[in-house]
Amino acid sequence: MDYADKTGANNIVVNHYWSQQKLQQLIEEQCKDEYMHWITVYDSISHIETLKAPWFYRDELGNFYNINEMILELTLKKIENNVKSA
């Protein structure tokens, strides 16, 4: 894996994996101004089974999920596709 492959894989992880703290900051920022932002935030986190998890996955549509085996497999496929196309 060369530098471009590592950079692409790193971007996939950085763009899709969110720490609990980063997610909390997003929620606070989007909710502090208007009620309508809370509805948007709720829609994006409605797929989360527990907010006590240390890490979350965010898909291309902006929805958050708890990380599970299926999410990890999806991430590996994205990284593999990135390496193949590089």
Distance bins in CASP14 RR format, pairs under 12 A and 6 or more apart:
PFRMAT RR
TARGET T0000
AUTHOR 0000-0000-0000
RMODE 2
METHOD distances of the structure
MODEL  1
1 7 0 0 0 0 0 1 0 0 0 0 0
1 8 0 0 0 0 1 0 0 0 0 0 0
1 9 1 0 0 1 0 0 0 0 0 0 0
1 10 0 0 0 0 0 1 0 0 0 0 0
1 79 0 0 0 0 1 0 0 0 0 0 0
1 80 0 0 0 0 0 1 0 0 0 0 0
1 82 0 0 0 0 0 1 0 0 0 0 0
1 83 1 0 0 1 0 0 0 0 0 0 0
1 84 0 0 0 0 0 1 0 0 0 0 0
1 86 0 0 0 0 1 0 0 0 0 0 0
2 8 0 0 0 0 0 1 0 0 0 0 0
2 9 0 0 0 0 0 1 0 0 0 0 0
2 83 0 0 0 0 1 0 0 0 0 0 0
2 86 1 0 0 1 0 0 0 0 0 0 0
3 9 0 0 0 0 0 1 0 0 0 0 0
3 10 0 0 0 0 0 1 0 0 0 0 0
3 86 0 0 0 0 1 0 0 0 0 0 0
4 10 0 0 0 0 0 1 0 0 0 0 0
4 11 0 0 0 0 0 1 0 0 0 0 0
4 82 0 0 0 0 1 0 0 0 0 0 0
4 83 0 0 0 0 1 0 0 0 0 0 0
4 85 0 0 0 0 0 1 0 0 0 0 0
4 86 1 0 1 0 0 0 0 0 0 0 0
5 11 0 0 0 0 0 1 0 0 0 0 0
5 12 0 0 0 0 0 1 0 0 0 0 0
5 79 0 0 0 0 1 0 0 0 0 0 0
5 80 0 0 0 0 0 1 0 0 0 0 0
5 81 0 0 0 0 0 1 0 0 0 0 0
5 82 1 0 0 1 0 0 0 0 0 0 0
5 83 1 0 1 0 0 0 0 0 0 0 0
5 84 0 0 0 0 1 0 0 0 0 0 0
5 85 0 0 0 0 1 0 0 0 0 0 0
5 86 1 0 1 0 0 0 0 0 0 0 0
6 12 0 0 0 0 0 1 0 0 0 0 0
6 13 0 0 0 0 0 1 0 0 0 0 0
6 79 0 0 0 0 1 0 0 0 0 0 0
6 82 0 0 0 0 0 1 0 0 0 0 0
6 83 0 0 0 0 1 0 0 0 0 0 0
6 86 0 0 0 0 1 0 0 0 0 0 0
7 13 0 0 0 0 0 1 0 0 0 0 0
7 14 0 0 0 0 0 1 0 0 0 0 0
7 79 0 0 0 0 0 1 0 0 0 0 0
7 82 0 0 0 0 1 0 0 0 0 0 0
7 83 0 0 0 0 0 1 0 0 0 0 0
7 86 0 0 0 0 1 0 0 0 0 0 0
8 14 0 0 0 0 1 0 0 0 0 0 0
8 15 0 0 0 0 1 0 0 0 0 0 0
8 16 0 0 0 0 0 1 0 0 0 0 0
8 78 0 0 0 0 1 0 0 0 0 0 0
8 79 1 0 0 1 0 0 0 0 0 0 0
8 80 0 0 0 0 0 1 0 0 0 0 0
8 81 0 0 0 0 0 1 0 0 0 0 0
8 82 1 0 1 0 0 0 0 0 0 0 0
8 83 0 0 0 0 1 0 0 0 0 0 0
8 84 0 0 0 0 0 1 0 0 0 0 0
8 85 0 0 0 0 1 0 0 0 0 0 0
8 86 1 0 0 1 0 0 0 0 0 0 0
9 15 0 0 0 0 0 1 0 0 0 0 0
9 16 0 0 0 0 0 1 0 0 0 0 0
9 17 0 0 0 0 0 1 0 0 0 0 0
9 75 0 0 0 0 1 0 0 0 0 0 0
9 76 0 0 0 0 1 0 0 0 0 0 0
9 77 0 0 0 0 0 1 0 0 0 0 0
9 78 0 0 0 0 1 0 0 0 0 0 0
9 79 1 0 1 0 0 0 0 0 0 0 0
9 80 0 0 0 0 1 0 0 0 0 0 0
9 81 0 0 0 0 0 1 0 0 0 0 0
9 82 1 0 0 1 0 0 0 0 0 0 0
9 83 1 0 0 1 0 0 0 0 0 0 0
9 84 0 0 0 0 0 1 0 0 0 0 0
9 86 0 0 0 0 1 0 0 0 0 0 0
10 16 0 0 0 0 0 1 0 0 0 0 0
10 17 0 0 0 0 0 1 0 0 0 0 0
10 75 0 0 0 0 0 1 0 0 0 0 0
10 79 0 0 0 0 1 0 0 0 0 0 0
10 82 0 0 0 0 0 1 0 0 0 0 0
11 17 0 0 0 0 0 1 0 0 0 0 0
11 75 0 0 0 0 0 1 0 0 0 0 0
11 78 0 0 0 0 0 1 0 0 0 0 0
11 79 0 0 0 0 1 0 0 0 0 0 0
11 82 0 0 0 0 1 0 0 0 0 0 0
11 86 0 0 0 0 0 1 0 0 0 0 0
12 57 0 0 0 0 0 1 0 0 0 0 0
12 58 0 0 0 0 0 1 0 0 0 0 0
12 59 0 0 0 0 0 1 0 0 0 0 0
12 60 0 0 0 0 0 1 0 0 0 0 0
12 74 0 0 0 0 0 1 0 0 0 0 0
12 75 1 0 0 1 0 0 0 0 0 0 0
12 76 0 0 0 0 1 0 0 0 0 0 0
12 77 0 0 0 0 0 1 0 0 0 0 0
12 78 1 0 1 0 0 0 0 0 0 0 0
12 79 1 0 1 0 0 0 0 0 0 0 0
12 80 0 0 0 0 0 1 0 0 0 0 0
12 81 0 0 0 0 1 0 0 0 0 0 0
12 82 1 0 0 1 0 0 0 0 0 0 0
12 83 0 0 0 0 0 1 0 0 0 0 0
12 86 0 0 0 0 0 1 0 0 0 0 0
13 19 0 0 0 0 0 1 0 0 0 0 0
13 55 0 0 0 0 0 1 0 0 0 0 0
13 57 0 0 0 0 0 1 0 0 0 0 0
13 58 0 0 0 0 0 1 0 0 0 0 0
13 67 0 0 0 0 0 1 0 0 0 0 0
13 71 0 0 0 0 0 1 0 0 0 0 0
13 72 0 0 0 0 0 1 0 0 0 0 0
13 75 1 0 0 1 0 0 0 0 0 0 0
13 76 0 0 0 0 0 1 0 0 0 0 0
13 78 0 0 0 0 1 0 0 0 0 0 0
13 79 0 0 0 0 1 0 0 0 0 0 0
13 82 0 0 0 0 0 1 0 0 0 0 0
14 22 0 0 0 0 0 1 0 0 0 0 0
14 58 0 0 0 0 0 1 0 0 0 0 0
14 75 0 0 0 0 0 1 0 0 0 0 0
15 22 0 0 0 0 0 1 0 0 0 0 0
15 57 0 0 0 0 0 1 0 0 0 0 0
15 58 1 0 0 1 0 0 0 0 0 0 0
15 59 0 0 0 0 0 1 0 0 0 0 0
15 60 0 0 0 0 1 0 0 0 0 0 0
15 62 0 0 0 0 0 1 0 0 0 0 0
15 75 0 0 0 0 0 1 0 0 0 0 0
15 78 0 0 0 0 1 0 0 0 0 0 0
15 79 0 0 0 0 0 1 0 0 0 0 0
15 82 0 0 0 0 0 1 0 0 0 0 0
16 22 0 0 0 0 0 1 0 0 0 0 0
16 55 0 0 0 0 0 1 0 0 0 0 0
16 56 0 0 0 0 1 0 0 0 0 0 0
16 57 1 0 1 0 0 0 0 0 0 0 0
16 58 1 0 1 0 0 0 0 0 0 0 0
16 59 1 0 0 1 0 0 0 0 0 0 0
16 60 0 0 0 0 1 0 0 0 0 0 0
16 61 0 0 0 0 0 1 0 0 0 0 0
16 62 0 0 0 0 1 0 0 0 0 0 0
16 63 0 0 0 0 0 1 0 0 0 0 0
16 64 0 0 0 0 0 1 0 0 0 0 0
16 65 0 0 0 0 1 0 0 0 0 0 0
16 67 0 0 0 0 1 0 0 0 0 0 0
16 71 0 0 0 0 1 0 0 0 0 0 0
16 72 0 0 0 0 0 1 0 0 0 0 0
16 74 0 0 0 0 1 0 0 0 0 0 0
16 75 1 0 0 1 0 0 0 0 0 0 0
16 76 0 0 0 0 0 1 0 0 0 0 0
16 78 1 0 0 1 0 0 0 0 0 0 0
16 79 0 0 0 0 0 1 0 0 0 0 0
17 23 0 0 0 0 0 1 0 0 0 0 0
17 53 0 0 0 0 0 1 0 0 0 0 0
17 54 0 0 0 0 0 1 0 0 0 0 0
17 55 1 0 1 0 0 0 0 0 0 0 0
17 56 1 0 0 1 0 0 0 0 0 0 0
17 57 1 0 0 1 0 0 0 0 0 0 0
17 58 1 0 0 1 0 0 0 0 0 0 0
17 59 0 0 0 0 0 1 0 0 0 0 0
17 64 0 0 0 0 0 1 0 0 0 0 0
17 65 0 0 0 0 0 1 0 0 0 0 0
17 66 0 0 0 0 0 1 0 0 0 0 0
17 67 1 0 0 1 0 0 0 0 0 0 0
17 71 0 0 0 0 1 0 0 0 0 0 0
17 72 0 0 0 0 0 1 0 0 0 0 0
17 74 0 0 0 0 0 1 0 0 0 0 0
17 75 1 0 0 1 0 0 0 0 0 0 0
17 78 0 0 0 0 0 1 0 0 0 0 0
18 24 0 0 0 0 1 0 0 0 0 0 0
18 25 0 0 0 0 1 0 0 0 0 0 0
18 26 1 0 0 1 0 0 0 0 0 0 0
18 27 0 0 0 0 0 1 0 0 0 0 0
18 44 0 0 0 0 0 1 0 0 0 0 0
18 45 0 0 0 0 0 1 0 0 0 0 0
18 48 0 0 0 0 0 1 0 0 0 0 0
18 51 0 0 0 0 0 1 0 0 0 0 0
18 53 0 0 0 0 0 1 0 0 0 0 0
18 54 0 0 0 0 0 1 0 0 0 0 0
18 55 1 0 0 1 0 0 0 0 0 0 0
18 56 1 0 1 0 0 0 0 0 0 0 0
18 57 1 0 0 1 0 0 0 0 0 0 0
18 58 1 0 1 0 0 0 0 0 0 0 0
18 59 0 0 0 0 0 1 0 0 0 0 0
18 62 0 0 0 0 0 1 0 0 0 0 0
18 63 0 0 0 0 0 1 0 0 0 0 0
18 64 1 0 0 1 0 0 0 0 0 0 0
18 65 0 0 0 0 0 1 0 0 0 0 0
18 66 0 0 0 0 0 1 0 0 0 0 0
18 67 0 0 0 0 1 0 0 0 0 0 0
18 71 0 0 0 0 0 1 0 0 0 0 0
19 25 0 0 0 0 1 0 0 0 0 0 0
19 26 0 0 0 0 0 1 0 0 0 0 0
19 53 0 0 0 0 1 0 0 0 0 0 0
19 54 1 0 0 1 0 0 0 0 0 0 0
19 55 1 0 1 0 0 0 0 0 0 0 0
19 56 1 0 0 1 0 0 0 0 0 0 0
19 57 0 0 0 0 0 1 0 0 0 0 0
19 58 0 0 0 0 0 1 0 0 0 0 0
19 64 0 0 0 0 0 1 0 0 0 0 0
19 67 0 0 0 0 0 1 0 0 0 0 0
20 26 0 0 0 0 0 1 0 0 0 0 0
20 27 0 0 0 0 0 1 0 0 0 0 0
20 45 0 0 0 0 0 1 0 0 0 0 0
20 48 0 0 0 0 0 1 0 0 0 0 0
20 50 0 0 0 0 0 1 0 0 0 0 0
20 51 1 0 0 1 0 0 0 0 0 0 0
20 52 1 0 0 1 0 0 0 0 0 0 0
20 53 1 0 0 1 0 0 0 0 0 0 0
20 54 1 0 1 0 0 0 0 0 0 0 0
20 55 1 0 0 1 0 0 0 0 0 0 0
20 56 1 0 0 1 0 0 0 0 0 0 0
20 64 0 0 0 0 0 1 0 0 0 0 0
20 66 0 0 0 0 0 1 0 0 0 0 0
20 67 0 0 0 0 0 1 0 0 0 0 0
21 27 0 0 0 0 0 1 0 0 0 0 0
21 28 0 0 0 0 0 1 0 0 0 0 0
21 51 0 0 0 0 0 1 0 0 0 0 0
21 53 0 0 0 0 0 1 0 0 0 0 0
21 54 0 0 0 0 1 0 0 0 0 0 0
21 55 0 0 0 0 0 1 0 0 0 0 0
21 56 0 0 0 0 0 1 0 0 0 0 0
22 28 0 0 0 0 0 1 0 0 0 0 0
22 29 0 0 0 0 0 1 0 0 0 0 0
22 54 0 0 0 0 0 1 0 0 0 0 0
22 55 0 0 0 0 1 0 0 0 0 0 0
22 56 0 0 0 0 1 0 0 0 0 0 0
22 58 0 0 0 0 1 0 0 0 0 0 0
22 64 0 0 0 0 0 1 0 0 0 0 0
23 29 0 0 0 0 0 1 0 0 0 0 0
23 30 0 0 0 0 0 1 0 0 0 0 0
23 41 0 0 0 0 1 0 0 0 0 0 0
23 44 0 0 0 0 1 0 0 0 0 0 0
23 45 1 0 0 1 0 0 0 0 0 0 0
23 48 0 0 0 0 1 0 0 0 0 0 0
23 51 1 0 0 1 0 0 0 0 0 0 0
23 52 0 0 0 0 0 1 0 0 0 0 0
23 53 0 0 0 0 1 0 0 0 0 0 0
23 54 0 0 0 0 0 1 0 0 0 0 0
23 55 0 0 0 0 1 0 0 0 0 0 0
23 56 1 0 1 0 0 0 0 0 0 0 0
23 57 0 0 0 0 0 1 0 0 0 0 0
23 58 0 0 0 0 1 0 0 0 0 0 0
23 62 0 0 0 0 0 1 0 0 0 0 0
23 63 0 0 0 0 0 1 0 0 0 0 0
23 64 1 0 0 1 0 0 0 0 0 0 0
23 65 0 0 0 0 0 1 0 0 0 0 0
23 66 0 0 0 0 0 1 0 0 0 0 0
24 30 0 0 0 0 0 1 0 0 0 0 0
24 31 0 0 0 0 0 1 0 0 0 0 0
24 41 0 0 0 0 0 1 0 0 0 0 0
24 45 0 0 0 0 0 1 0 0 0 0 0
24 51 0 0 0 0 1 0 0 0 0 0 0
24 52 0 0 0 0 0 1 0 0 0 0 0
24 53 0 0 0 0 0 1 0 0 0 0 0
24 54 0 0 0 0 0 1 0 0 0 0 0
24 56 0 0 0 0 0 1 0 0 0 0 0
24 64 0 0 0 0 0 1 0 0 0 0 0
25 31 0 0 0 0 0 1 0 0 0 0 0
25 32 0 0 0 0 0 1 0 0 0 0 0
25 41 0 0 0 0 0 1 0 0 0 0 0
26 32 0 0 0 0 0 1 0 0 0 0 0
26 37 0 0 0 0 0 1 0 0 0 0 0
26 40 0 0 0 0 0 1 0 0 0 0 0
26 41 1 0 0 1 0 0 0 0 0 0 0
26 44 0 0 0 0 1 0 0 0 0 0 0
26 45 0 0 0 0 1 0 0 0 0 0 0
26 56 0 0 0 0 0 1 0 0 0 0 0
26 58 0 0 0 0 1 0 0 0 0 0 0
26 62 0 0 0 0 0 1 0 0 0 0 0
26 64 0 0 0 0 1 0 0 0 0 0 0
27 37 0 0 0 0 1 0 0 0 0 0 0
27 38 0 0 0 0 1 0 0 0 0 0 0
27 40 0 0 0 0 0 1 0 0 0 0 0
27 41 1 0 1 0 0 0 0 0 0 0 0
27 42 0 0 0 0 1 0 0 0 0 0 0
27 44 0 0 0 0 1 0 0 0 0 0 0
27 45 1 0 0 1 0 0 0 0 0 0 0
27 48 0 0 0 0 0 1 0 0 0 0 0
27 51 0 0 0 0 1 0 0 0 0 0 0
27 56 0 0 0 0 0 1 0 0 0 0 0
27 64 0 0 0 0 1 0 0 0 0 0 0
28 37 0 0 0 0 0 1 0 0 0 0 0
28 38 0 0 0 0 0 1 0 0 0 0 0
28 41 0 0 0 0 1 0 0 0 0 0 0
29 37 0 0 0 0 1 0 0 0 0 0 0
29 38 0 0 0 0 0 1 0 0 0 0 0
29 40 0 0 0 0 0 1 0 0 0 0 0
29 41 0 0 0 0 1 0 0 0 0 0 0
30 36 0 0 0 0 1 0 0 0 0 0 0
30 37 1 0 1 0 0 0 0 0 0 0 0
30 38 1 0 0 1 0 0 0 0 0 0 0
30 39 0 0 0 0 0 1 0 0 0 0 0
30 40 1 0 0 1 0 0 0 0 0 0 0
30 41 1 0 1 0 0 0 0 0 0 0 0
30 42 0 0 0 0 0 1 0 0 0 0 0
30 43 0 0 0 0 0 1 0 0 0 0 0
30 44 0 0 0 0 1 0 0 0 0 0 0
30 45 0 0 0 0 0 1 0 0 0 0 0
30 62 0 0 0 0 0 1 0 0 0 0 0
31 37 1 0 1 0 0 0 0 0 0 0 0
31 38 1 0 1 0 0 0 0 0 0 0 0
31 39 0 0 0 0 1 0 0 0 0 0 0
31 40 0 0 0 0 1 0 0 0 0 0 0
31 41 1 0 1 0 0 0 0 0 0 0 0
31 42 0 0 0 0 1 0 0 0 0 0 0
31 44 0 0 0 0 0 1 0 0 0 0 0
31 45 0 0 0 0 0 1 0 0 0 0 0
32 38 0 0 0 0 1 0 0 0 0 0 0
32 41 0 0 0 0 0 1 0 0 0 0 0
33 40 0 0 0 0 0 1 0 0 0 0 0
33 41 0 0 0 0 0 1 0 0 0 0 0
34 40 0 0 0 0 1 0 0 0 0 0 0
34 41 0 0 0 0 0 1 0 0 0 0 0
35 41 0 0 0 0 0 1 0 0 0 0 0
35 42 0 0 0 0 0 1 0 0 0 0 0
36 42 0 0 0 0 0 1 0 0 0 0 0
36 43 0 0 0 0 0 1 0 0 0 0 0
37 43 0 0 0 0 0 1 0 0 0 0 0
37 44 0 0 0 0 0 1 0 0 0 0 0
38 44 0 0 0 0 0 1 0 0 0 0 0
38 45 0 0 0 0 0 1 0 0 0 0 0
39 45 0 0 0 0 0 1 0 0 0 0 0
39 46 0 0 0 0 0 1 0 0 0 0 0
40 46 0 0 0 0 0 1 0 0 0 0 0
40 62 0 0 0 0 1 0 0 0 0 0 0
40 63 0 0 0 0 0 1 0 0 0 0 0
41 48 0 0 0 0 0 1 0 0 0 0 0
41 51 0 0 0 0 0 1 0 0 0 0 0
41 62 0 0 0 0 0 1 0 0 0 0 0
41 63 0 0 0 0 0 1 0 0 0 0 0
41 64 0 0 0 0 1 0 0 0 0 0 0
42 48 0 0 0 0 0 1 0 0 0 0 0
42 51 0 0 0 0 0 1 0 0 0 0 0
42 63 0 0 0 0 0 1 0 0 0 0 0
42 64 0 0 0 0 0 1 0 0 0 0 0
43 61 0 0 0 0 1 0 0 0 0 0 0
43 62 0 0 0 0 1 0 0 0 0 0 0
43 63 1 0 0 1 0 0 0 0 0 0 0
43 64 0 0 0 0 0 1 0 0 0 0 0
44 56 0 0 0 0 0 1 0 0 0 0 0
44 57 0 0 0 0 0 1 0 0 0 0 0
44 58 0 0 0 0 1 0 0 0 0 0 0
44 59 0 0 0 0 1 0 0 0 0 0 0
44 61 0 0 0 0 1 0 0 0 0 0 0
44 62 1 0 1 0 0 0 0 0 0 0 0
44 63 1 0 1 0 0 0 0 0 0 0 0
44 64 1 0 1 0 0 0 0 0 0 0 0
44 65 0 0 0 0 0 1 0 0 0 0 0
45 51 1 0 0 1 0 0 0 0 0 0 0
45 53 0 0 0 0 0 1 0 0 0 0 0
45 56 0 0 0 0 1 0 0 0 0 0 0
45 57 0 0 0 0 0 1 0 0 0 0 0
45 58 0 0 0 0 1 0 0 0 0 0 0
45 62 0 0 0 0 1 0 0 0 0 0 0
45 63 0 0 0 0 1 0 0 0 0 0 0
45 64 1 0 1 0 0 0 0 0 0 0 0
45 65 0 0 0 0 1 0 0 0 0 0 0
45 66 0 0 0 0 0 1 0 0 0 0 0
46 62 0 0 0 0 0 1 0 0 0 0 0
46 63 1 0 0 1 0 0 0 0 0 0 0
46 64 0 0 0 0 1 0 0 0 0 0 0
46 65 0 0 0 0 0 1 0 0 0 0 0
47 56 0 0 0 0 1 0 0 0 0 0 0
47 57 0 0 0 0 1 0 0 0 0 0 0
47 58 0 0 0 0 0 1 0 0 0 0 0
47 59 0 0 0 0 1 0 0 0 0 0 0
47 61 0 0 0 0 0 1 0 0 0 0 0
47 62 0 0 0 0 0 1 0 0 0 0 0
47 63 1 0 1 0 0 0 0 0 0 0 0
47 64 1 0 0 1 0 0 0 0 0 0 0
47 65 1 0 1 0 0 0 0 0 0 0 0
47 66 0 0 0 0 1 0 0 0 0 0 0
47 67 0 0 0 0 0 1 0 0 0 0 0
47 68 0 0 0 0 0 1 0 0 0 0 0
47 71 0 0 0 0 0 1 0 0 0 0 0
48 55 0 0 0 0 0 1 0 0 0 0 0
48 56 1 0 0 1 0 0 0 0 0 0 0
48 57 0 0 0 0 1 0 0 0 0 0 0
48 58 0 0 0 0 0 1 0 0 0 0 0
48 63 0 0 0 0 1 0 0 0 0 0 0
48 64 1 0 1 0 0 0 0 0 0 0 0
48 65 1 0 0 1 0 0 0 0 0 0 0
48 66 1 0 1 0 0 0 0 0 0 0 0
48 67 0 0 0 0 0 1 0 0 0 0 0
48 68 0 0 0 0 0 1 0 0 0 0 0
48 71 0 0 0 0 0 1 0 0 0 0 0
49 56 0 0 0 0 0 1 0 0 0 0 0
49 64 0 0 0 0 0 1 0 0 0 0 0
49 65 0 0 0 0 1 0 0 0 0 0 0
49 66 1 0 1 0 0 0 0 0 0 0 0
49 67 0 0 0 0 0 1 0 0 0 0 0
49 68 0 0 0 0 1 0 0 0 0 0 0
49 71 0 0 0 0 0 1 0 0 0 0 0
50 56 0 0 0 0 1 0 0 0 0 0 0
50 64 0 0 0 0 0 1 0 0 0 0 0
50 65 0 0 0 0 0 1 0 0 0 0 0
50 66 1 0 0 1 0 0 0 0 0 0 0
50 67 0 0 0 0 0 1 0 0 0 0 0
50 68 0 0 0 0 0 1 0 0 0 0 0
51 64 0 0 0 0 1 0 0 0 0 0 0
51 65 0 0 0 0 0 1 0 0 0 0 0
51 66 0 0 0 0 1 0 0 0 0 0 0
52 66 0 0 0 0 1 0 0 0 0 0 0
53 64 0 0 0 0 0 1 0 0 0 0 0
53 65 0 0 0 0 1 0 0 0 0 0 0
53 66 1 0 1 0 0 0 0 0 0 0 0
53 67 1 0 0 1 0 0 0 0 0 0 0
53 68 0 0 0 0 1 0 0 0 0 0 0
53 71 0 0 0 0 0 1 0 0 0 0 0
54 66 0 0 0 0 0 1 0 0 0 0 0
54 67 0 0 0 0 1 0 0 0 0 0 0
55 64 0 0 0 0 0 1 0 0 0 0 0
55 65 0 0 0 0 0 1 0 0 0 0 0
55 66 0 0 0 0 1 0 0 0 0 0 0
55 67 1 0 1 0 0 0 0 0 0 0 0
55 68 0 0 0 0 0 1 0 0 0 0 0
55 71 0 0 0 0 1 0 0 0 0 0 0
55 72 0 0 0 0 0 1 0 0 0 0 0
55 75 0 0 0 0 0 1 0 0 0 0 0
56 62 0 0 0 0 0 1 0 0 0 0 0
56 63 0 0 0 0 0 1 0 0 0 0 0
56 64 1 0 1 0 0 0 0 0 0 0 0
56 65 1 0 0 1 0 0 0 0 0 0 0
56 66 1 0 0 1 0 0 0 0 0 0 0
56 67 1 0 0 1 0 0 0 0 0 0 0
56 68 0 0 0 0 0 1 0 0 0 0 0
56 71 0 0 0 0 1 0 0 0 0 0 0
57 63 0 0 0 0 1 0 0 0 0 0 0
57 64 1 0 0 1 0 0 0 0 0 0 0
57 65 1 0 1 0 0 0 0 0 0 0 0
57 66 1 0 0 1 0 0 0 0 0 0 0
57 67 1 0 1 0 0 0 0 0 0 0 0
57 68 0 0 0 0 1 0 0 0 0 0 0
57 69 0 0 0 0 0 1 0 0 0 0 0
57 70 0 0 0 0 1 0 0 0 0 0 0
57 71 1 0 1 0 0 0 0 0 0 0 0
57 72 0 0 0 0 1 0 0 0 0 0 0
57 73 0 0 0 0 0 1 0 0 0 0 0
57 74 0 0 0 0 1 0 0 0 0 0 0
57 75 1 0 0 1 0 0 0 0 0 0 0
57 78 0 0 0 0 0 1 0 0 0 0 0
58 64 1 0 1 0 0 0 0 0 0 0 0
58 65 1 0 0 1 0 0 0 0 0 0 0
58 66 0 0 0 0 0 1 0 0 0 0 0
58 67 0 0 0 0 0 1 0 0 0 0 0
58 71 0 0 0 0 0 1 0 0 0 0 0
58 75 0 0 0 0 0 1 0 0 0 0 0
59 65 1 0 0 1 0 0 0 0 0 0 0
59 67 0 0 0 0 0 1 0 0 0 0 0
59 70 0 0 0 0 0 1 0 0 0 0 0
59 71 0 0 0 0 1 0 0 0 0 0 0
59 74 0 0 0 0 1 0 0 0 0 0 0
59 75 0 0 0 0 0 1 0 0 0 0 0
59 78 0 0 0 0 0 1 0 0 0 0 0
60 74 0 0 0 0 0 1 0 0 0 0 0
60 78 0 0 0 0 0 1 0 0 0 0 0
63 71 0 0 0 0 0 1 0 0 0 0 0
64 71 0 0 0 0 0 1 0 0 0 0 0
65 71 1 0 0 1 0 0 0 0 0 0 0
65 72 0 0 0 0 0 1 0 0 0 0 0
65 74 0 0 0 0 1 0 0 0 0 0 0
65 75 0 0 0 0 0 1 0 0 0 0 0
66 72 0 0 0 0 0 1 0 0 0 0 0
67 73 0 0 0 0 0 1 0 0 0 0 0
67 74 0 0 0 0 0 1 0 0 0 0 0
67 75 0 0 0 0 1 0 0 0 0 0 0
68 74 0 0 0 0 1 0 0 0 0 0 0
68 75 0 0 0 0 0 1 0 0 0 0 0
69 75 0 0 0 0 0 1 0 0 0 0 0
69 76 0 0 0 0 0 1 0 0 0 0 0
70 76 0 0 0 0 0 1 0 0 0 0 0
70 77 0 0 0 0 0 1 0 0 0 0 0
71 77 0 0 0 0 0 1 0 0 0 0 0
71 78 0 0 0 0 0 1 0 0 0 0 0
72 78 0 0 0 0 0 1 0 0 0 0 0
72 79 0 0 0 0 0 1 0 0 0 0 0
73 79 0 0 0 0 0 1 0 0 0 0 0
73 80 0 0 0 0 0 1 0 0 0 0 0
74 80 0 0 0 0 0 1 0 0 0 0 0
74 81 0 0 0 0 0 1 0 0 0 0 0
75 81 0 0 0 0 0 1 0 0 0 0 0
75 82 0 0 0 0 0 1 0 0 0 0 0
76 82 0 0 0 0 0 1 0 0 0 0 0
76 83 0 0 0 0 0 1 0 0 0 0 0
77 83 0 0 0 0 0 1 0 0 0 0 0
77 84 0 0 0 0 0 1 0 0 0 0 0
78 84 0 0 0 0 0 1 0 0 0 0 0
78 85 0 0 0 0 0 1 0 0 0 0 0
79 85 0 0 0 0 0 1 0 0 0 0 0
79 86 0 0 0 0 0 1 0 0 0 0 0
80 86 0 0 0 0 0 1 0 0 0 0 0
END
